[in-house]
Amino acid sequence: MPPENSVPAHGRAGRVARGVARLLAAAGLAVDAYVHAHLAGQYDEVTATLSQGMLFRVEAALAALAALLVLVWRRPAADTFAWLVATGGLALLLLYTYVDVGRLGPVPNMYEPTLTGDKKLTVLAQAVAILATVFLLLTRRREPRRRRR
């Protein structure tokens, strides 16, 4: 008979899989943060009310925060935030690569119809983060409901 405190193999495997998913999500978001922070200065001249460089810095900060939260906080809210940052970043990257939407209010025209190496790396990193956070959200353990007395 196994000891009372032993963990079934499927429970241990699930925790390992979720740990790997957290590392993949954080790594994807960290790459996203690095690329946006690294490129921000090159886009400071693309302006409306806001500059594209400033928007890149905001994306870098959000991605870095999401990477940290997905590793440290380990709650559905953190995983959801990480998913939103990665998905929103990927959607905007693809939009501004394939559609010339022009200037939108305070946001400059960021249309750039080429897939550079940095864009390809960011697409891959964001896709990894999206898949990993979807896995985390779909496999989270649910706490049993407590009965009211």
TASUL-V432167 format. One record per pair of residues at least 12 apart in sequence whose ideal C-beta (glycine too) atoms are under 8 Angstrom apart, sorted by the first residue. I is the first residue (numbers start at 1). J is the second residue. If there is no record, write none. Layout:
i j
I J
I J
This chain:
i j
14 139
17 135
17 139
18 135
18 136
18 139
21 132
21 133
21 135
21 136
22 70
22 71
22 74
22 132
22 136
23 71
24 128
24 129
24 131
24 132
25 67
25 70
25 79
25 82
25 86
25 128
25 129
25 132
25 133
25 136
26 67
26 68
26 70
26 71
27 67
27 125
27 128
27 129
28 86
28 124
28 125
28 126
28 127
28 128
28 129
28 130
28 132
29 63
29 64
29 66
29 67
29 70
29 82
29 85
29 86
29 125
29 129
30 63
30 64
30 67
31 121
31 122
31 125
32 59
32 60
32 63
32 85
32 86
32 89
32 122
32 125
32 126
32 129
33 59
33 60
33 61
33 63
33 64
33 67
34 60
35 118
35 121
35 122
35 125
36 56
36 57
36 59
36 60
36 63
36 122
37 56
37 57
37 60
38 118
39 56
39 118
40 53
40 54
40 56
40 57
40 60
41 53
43 55
43 56
43 110
46 108
46 109
46 110
47 108
48 103
48 105
48 106
48 107
48 108
48 109
49 105
49 106
49 107
50 106
50 107
50 108
51 108
52 108
52 110
55 107
55 110
59 85
59 89
62 85
63 85
63 86
63 89
65 81
65 85
66 78
66 81
66 82
66 85
66 86
66 129
67 82
69 81
69 82
70 82
70 133
70 136
76 137
76 140
79 133
79 136
79 137
79 140
80 133
80 137
82 129
82 133
83 129
83 130
83 133
83 134
83 137
85 129
86 126
86 129
86 130
86 133
87 126
87 130
89 122
89 126
90 123
90 126
90 127
90 130
93 119
93 122
93 123
93 126
94 123
96 110
96 111
96 112
97 112
97 113
97 114
97 115
97 119
98 113
99 111
100 113
